[in-house]
Amino acid sequence: IPTIPPWGCGGGGGGWRPATPTPNPPGGRRPRGRGGRGPAGPPGAGSAGSASDGAGPVTIVVRPGDSLWLIARRHSVSTRELIEWNRLSSTRIHPGDRLEIRR
């Protein structure tokens, strides 16, 4: 004789749900996960503007965890262009380094 699990045997339930919904924290905003863009951080950290707005070269500050590939992807340029524009002798970059992005 097969046993029936405590949640039933399918059909009509629409899947499992918690008994009560999770309330929003004060202020009505849920914390962001990895997919969102978090707080901007201190002034001067991160990008100084968008490379795709056509306003000429942009200088960005390398943040912890950044790589040339990630910066290139973030600004829609190639790693080769970053290396050429900034006359880099290697692909190693460090937090606090300043890189110019053209476009």
N, CA and C atoms as a LAMMPS dump frame, in Angstrom:
ITEM: TIMESTEP
0
ITEM: NUMBER OF ATOMS
309
ITEM: BOX BOUNDS ff ff ff
-5.0000000000000000e+02 5.0000000000000000e+02
-5.0000000000000000e+02 5.0000000000000000e+02
-5.0000000000000000e+02 5.0000000000000000e+02
ITEM: ATOMS id mol type element x y z
1 1 1 N 0.856 -1.18 0
2 1 2 C 0 0 0
3 1 3 C 0.899 1.239 0
4 2 1 N 0.771 2.101 -1.008
5 2 2 C 1.578 3.32 -1.03
6 2 3 C 1.084 4.305 0.031
7 3 1 N 2.016 5.061 0.567
8 3 2 C 1.639 6.083 1.551
9 3 3 C 1.479 7.427 0.864
10 4 1 N 0.615 8.226 1.396
11 4 2 C 0.359 9.563 0.838
12 4 3 C 1.16 10.569 1.659
13 5 1 N 1.97 11.389 0.989
14 5 2 C 2.743 12.387 1.737
15 5 3 C 1.815 13.397 2.408
16 6 1 N 2.273 14.06 3.471
17 6 2 C 1.418 14.975 4.214
18 6 3 C 0.875 16.138 3.379
19 7 1 N 1.535 16.487 2.283
20 7 2 C 1.049 17.602 1.466
21 7 3 C 0.058 17.152 0.412
22 8 1 N -0.294 15.902 0.396
23 8 2 C -1.277 15.385 -0.55
24 8 3 C -0.597 14.663 -1.685
25 9 1 N -1.371 14.341 -2.685
26 9 2 C -0.795 13.599 -3.802
27 9 3 C -0.977 14.352 -5.111
28 10 1 N -0.786 15.66 -5.071
29 10 2 C -0.835 16.45 -6.29
30 10 3 C -2.244 16.808 -6.674
31 11 1 N -2.397 17.391 -7.8
32 11 2 C -3.706 17.703 -8.339
33 11 3 C -4.428 18.815 -7.605
34 12 1 N -4.602 19.948 -8.257
35 12 2 C -5.431 21.022 -7.733
36 12 3 C -4.792 21.907 -6.689
37 13 1 N -3.672 21.531 -6.149
38 13 2 C -3.067 22.325 -5.085
39 13 3 C -2.286 23.521 -5.59
40 14 1 N -1.731 23.424 -6.781
41 14 2 C -0.985 24.536 -7.345
42 14 3 C 0.424 24.657 -6.79
43 15 1 N 0.911 23.665 -6.083
44 15 2 C 2.269 23.715 -5.571
45 15 3 C 2.315 24.12 -4.109
46 16 1 N 3.482 24.01 -3.535
47 16 2 C 3.662 24.305 -2.115
48 16 3 C 3.796 25.795 -1.883
49 17 1 N 3.217 26.293 -0.823
50 17 2 C 3.353 27.692 -0.419
51 17 3 C 3.53 27.755 1.085
52 18 1 N 4.265 28.751 1.569
53 18 2 C 4.362 28.885 3.017
54 18 3 C 2.996 29.241 3.596
55 19 1 N 2.791 28.917 4.858
56 19 2 C 1.499 29.162 5.494
57 19 3 C 1.153 30.65 5.53
58 20 1 N 2.131 31.505 5.772
59 20 2 C 1.885 32.951 5.797
60 20 3 C 2.926 33.635 4.928
61 21 1 N 2.542 34.67 4.221
62 21 2 C 3.53 35.376 3.396
63 21 3 C 4.558 36.086 4.272
64 22 1 N 5.751 36.253 3.738
65 22 2 C 6.804 36.959 4.45
66 22 3 C 6.518 38.455 4.383
67 23 1 N 6.467 39.137 5.53
68 23 2 C 6.172 40.57 5.504
69 23 3 C 7.356 41.378 4.983
70 24 1 N 7.046 42.526 4.415
71 24 2 C 8.105 43.433 3.986
72 24 3 C 8.738 44.067 5.211
73 25 1 N 10.027 44.366 5.159
74 25 2 C 10.669 45.045 6.274
75 25 3 C 10.17 46.484 6.389
76 26 1 N 10.47 47.176 7.487
77 26 2 C 10.035 48.575 7.62
78 26 3 C 10.482 49.39 6.412
79 27 1 N 9.654 50.272 5.991
80 27 2 C 9.956 51.1 4.821
81 27 3 C 9.457 50.475 3.531
82 28 1 N 8.991 49.225 3.585
83 28 2 C 8.397 48.587 2.416
84 28 3 C 9.379 48.111 1.369
85 29 1 N 10.686 48.114 1.666
86 29 2 C 11.669 47.677 0.674
87 29 3 C 12.315 46.385 1.121
88 30 1 N 12.375 45.454 0.219
89 30 2 C 13.064 44.2 0.508
90 30 3 C 14.542 44.373 0.192
91 31 1 N 15.418 43.68 0.929
92 31 2 C 16.84 43.766 0.591
93 31 3 C 17.085 43.163 -0.774
94 32 1 N 18.037 43.712 -1.484
95 32 2 C 18.332 43.223 -2.826
96 32 3 C 19.275 42.044 -2.772
97 33 1 N 19.101 41.136 -3.719
98 33 2 C 19.987 39.988 -3.837
99 33 3 C 21.159 40.333 -4.738
100 34 1 N 21.852 39.318 -5.204
101 34 2 C 23.027 39.543 -6.035
102 34 3 C 22.676 40.142 -7.386
103 35 1 N 21.432 39.959 -7.852
104 35 2 C 21.082 40.432 -9.18
105 35 3 C 20.85 41.93 -9.257
106 36 1 N 20.564 42.582 -8.138
107 36 2 C 20.286 44.009 -8.163
108 36 3 C 21.548 44.833 -8.097
109 37 1 N 21.405 46.079 -8.382
110 37 2 C 22.529 46.99 -8.249
111 37 3 C 22.402 47.615 -6.877
112 38 1 N 23.317 47.339 -6.024
113 38 2 C 23.284 47.803 -4.644
114 38 3 C 23.532 49.291 -4.538
115 39 1 N 23.783 49.773 -3.328
116 39 2 C 24.027 51.185 -3.14
117 39 3 C 25.254 51.641 -3.912
118 40 1 N 25.293 52.898 -4.251
119 40 2 C 26.342 53.424 -5.105
120 40 3 C 27.706 53.421 -4.442
121 41 1 N 27.769 53.474 -3.121
122 41 2 C 29.055 53.494 -2.439
123 41 3 C 29.558 54.907 -2.288
124 42 1 N 30.766 55.076 -1.755
125 42 2 C 31.288 56.413 -1.529
126 42 3 C 31.577 57.13 -2.835
127 43 1 N 31.536 58.466 -2.826
128 43 2 C 31.84 59.213 -4.042
129 43 3 C 33.232 58.867 -4.547
130 44 1 N 33.368 58.76 -5.86
131 44 2 C 34.657 58.451 -6.447
132 44 3 C 34.91 56.958 -6.576
133 45 1 N 34.077 56.127 -5.965
134 45 2 C 34.254 54.687 -6.096
135 45 3 C 33.379 54.203 -7.234
136 46 1 N 33.913 53.33 -8.06
137 46 2 C 33.134 52.806 -9.17
138 46 3 C 33.201 53.71 -10.364
139 47 1 N 32.211 53.602 -11.232
140 47 2 C 32.283 54.35 -12.476
141 47 3 C 31.891 55.797 -12.261
142 48 1 N 32.526 56.653 -13.026
143 48 2 C 32.252 58.077 -12.935
144 48 3 C 31.184 58.49 -13.933
145 49 1 N 30.649 57.549 -14.685
146 49 2 C 29.621 57.84 -15.679
147 49 3 C 29.479 56.646 -16.592
148 50 1 N 28.587 56.754 -17.528
149 50 2 C 28.354 55.654 -18.446
150 50 3 C 29.213 55.824 -19.681
151 51 1 N 29.875 54.75 -20.077
152 51 2 C 30.726 54.823 -21.256
153 51 3 C 29.907 54.858 -22.535
154 52 1 N 28.645 54.48 -22.467
155 52 2 C 27.847 54.409 -23.685
156 52 3 C 27.046 55.681 -23.945
157 53 1 N 27.213 56.738 -23.119
158 53 2 C 26.425 57.943 -23.33
159 53 3 C 27.028 58.874 -24.371
160 54 1 N 28.231 58.523 -24.905
161 54 2 C 28.815 59.299 -25.971
162 54 3 C 29.415 60.615 -25.529
163 55 1 N 29.658 60.816 -24.245
164 55 2 C 30.174 62.078 -23.735
165 55 3 C 31.692 62.113 -23.711
166 56 1 N 32.371 61.232 -24.422
167 56 2 C 33.82 61.202 -24.428
168 56 3 C 34.354 60.212 -23.422
169 57 1 N 35.665 60.296 -23.155
170 57 2 C 36.279 59.33 -22.244
171 57 3 C 35.729 59.447 -20.827
172 58 1 N 35.675 58.307 -20.159
173 58 2 C 35.194 58.232 -18.784
174 58 3 C 36.295 57.565 -17.971
175 59 1 N 36.572 58.065 -16.78
176 59 2 C 37.536 57.427 -15.891
177 59 3 C 36.778 56.707 -14.795
178 60 1 N 37.097 55.437 -14.621
179 60 2 C 36.468 54.66 -13.56
180 60 3 C 37.548 54.249 -12.567
181 61 1 N 37.128 53.962 -11.344
182 61 2 C 38.028 53.481 -10.299
183 61 3 C 37.732 52.005 -10.085
184 62 1 N 38.773 51.187 -10.142
185 62 2 C 38.614 49.748 -9.971
186 62 3 C 38.163 49.458 -8.544
187 63 1 N 37.131 48.633 -8.409
188 63 2 C 36.589 48.251 -7.1
189 63 3 C 37.066 46.855 -6.733
190 64 1 N 37.018 46.501 -5.445
191 64 2 C 37.382 45.136 -5.059
192 64 3 C 36.505 44.13 -5.804
193 65 1 N 37.131 43.091 -6.328
194 65 2 C 36.404 42.059 -7.071
195 65 3 C 36.315 42.326 -8.56
196 66 1 N 36.691 43.525 -9.008
197 66 2 C 36.647 43.832 -10.44
198 66 3 C 37.762 43.108 -11.181
199 67 1 N 37.502 42.81 -12.423
200 67 2 C 38.513 42.277 -13.343
201 67 3 C 38.373 43.06 -14.642
202 68 1 N 39.39 42.969 -15.504
203 68 2 C 39.28 43.659 -16.794
204 68 3 C 38.063 43.167 -17.557
205 69 1 N 37.821 41.854 -17.498
206 69 2 C 36.679 41.295 -18.214
207 69 3 C 35.372 41.882 -17.702
208 70 1 N 35.239 41.956 -16.379
209 70 2 C 34.005 42.464 -15.784
210 70 3 C 33.802 43.943 -16.122
211 71 1 N 34.865 44.725 -16.038
212 71 2 C 34.77 46.154 -16.371
213 71 3 C 34.425 46.322 -17.845
214 72 1 N 35.081 45.541 -18.704
215 72 2 C 34.8 45.62 -20.143
216 72 3 C 33.341 45.287 -20.424
217 73 1 N 32.854 44.244 -19.788
218 73 2 C 31.459 43.855 -19.995
219 73 3 C 30.503 44.927 -19.481
220 74 1 N 30.808 45.48 -18.314
221 74 2 C 29.954 46.501 -17.705
222 74 3 C 29.831 47.736 -18.595
223 75 1 N 30.896 48.031 -19.359
224 75 2 C 30.898 49.249 -20.18
225 75 3 C 30.829 48.964 -21.678
226 76 1 N 30.509 47.731 -22.046
227 76 2 C 30.327 47.328 -23.449
228 76 3 C 31.54 47.639 -24.322
229 77 1 N 32.715 47.295 -23.816
230 77 2 C 33.952 47.416 -24.588
231 77 3 C 34.689 46.086 -24.464
232 78 1 N 35.783 45.928 -25.204
233 78 2 C 36.551 44.69 -25.105
234 78 3 C 37.708 44.863 -24.119
235 79 1 N 38.19 43.743 -23.604
236 79 2 C 39.351 43.813 -22.711
237 79 3 C 40.565 44.33 -23.48
238 80 1 N 40.661 43.975 -24.745
239 80 2 C 41.779 44.464 -25.566
240 80 3 C 41.762 45.993 -25.656
241 81 1 N 40.559 46.574 -25.815
242 81 2 C 40.464 48.039 -25.858
243 81 3 C 40.905 48.653 -24.53
244 82 1 N 40.481 48.064 -23.415
245 82 2 C 40.901 48.581 -22.101
246 82 3 C 42.421 48.557 -21.962
247 83 1 N 43.027 47.465 -22.411
248 83 2 C 44.481 47.337 -22.32
249 83 3 C 45.161 48.395 -23.19
250 84 1 N 44.667 48.606 -24.405
251 84 2 C 45.261 49.602 -25.309
252 84 3 C 45.072 51.021 -24.784
253 85 1 N 43.844 51.382 -24.41
254 85 2 C 43.544 52.738 -23.961
255 85 3 C 44.334 53.133 -22.722
256 86 1 N 44.598 52.148 -21.855
257 86 2 C 45.267 52.449 -20.592
258 86 3 C 46.728 52.017 -20.571
259 87 1 N 47.237 51.582 -21.731
260 87 2 C 48.634 51.17 -21.887
261 87 3 C 49.065 50.214 -20.786
262 88 1 N 48.243 49.195 -20.549
263 88 2 C 48.533 48.218 -19.506
264 88 3 C 49.55 47.204 -20.019
265 89 1 N 50.514 46.84 -19.172
266 89 2 C 51.508 45.838 -19.565
267 89 3 C 51.086 44.435 -19.146
268 90 1 N 50.055 44.336 -18.3
269 90 2 C 49.507 43.036 -17.928
270 90 3 C 48.012 43.202 -17.69
271 91 1 N 47.334 42.095 -17.472
272 91 2 C 45.891 42.167 -17.227
273 91 3 C 45.582 42.326 -15.741
274 92 1 N 46.605 42.439 -14.922
275 92 2 C 46.405 42.559 -13.475
276 92 3 C 46.042 44.001 -13.122
277 93 1 N 44.916 44.146 -12.423
278 93 2 C 44.489 45.457 -11.934
279 93 3 C 44.203 45.336 -10.44
280 94 1 N 44.183 46.463 -9.751
281 94 2 C 44.008 46.477 -8.3
282 94 3 C 42.953 47.504 -7.913
283 95 1 N 42.246 47.264 -6.802
284 95 2 C 41.285 48.266 -6.324
285 95 3 C 41.985 49.617 -6.158
286 96 1 N 41.317 50.653 -6.64
287 96 2 C 41.884 52 -6.576
288 96 3 C 42.538 52.438 -7.877
289 97 1 N 42.899 51.474 -8.756
290 97 2 C 43.45 51.84 -10.064
291 97 3 C 42.401 52.629 -10.841
292 98 1 N 42.856 53.564 -11.643
293 98 2 C 41.955 54.346 -12.488
294 98 3 C 42.136 53.896 -13.929
295 99 1 N 41.026 53.632 -14.595
296 99 2 C 41.044 53.208 -15.988
297 99 3 C 40.191 54.149 -16.828
298 100 1 N 40.708 54.483 -18
299 100 2 C 39.959 55.324 -18.926
300 100 3 C 39.178 54.432 -19.882
301 101 1 N 37.939 54.807 -20.105
302 101 2 C 37.089 54.094 -21.036
303 101 3 C 36.631 55.1 -22.087
304 102 1 N 36.897 54.786 -23.341
305 102 2 C 36.509 55.67 -24.444
306 102 3 C 35.303 55.091 -25.143
307 103 1 N 34.576 55.895 -25.844
308 103 2 C 33.433 55.518 -26.668
309 103 3 C 32.395 56.571 -26.618
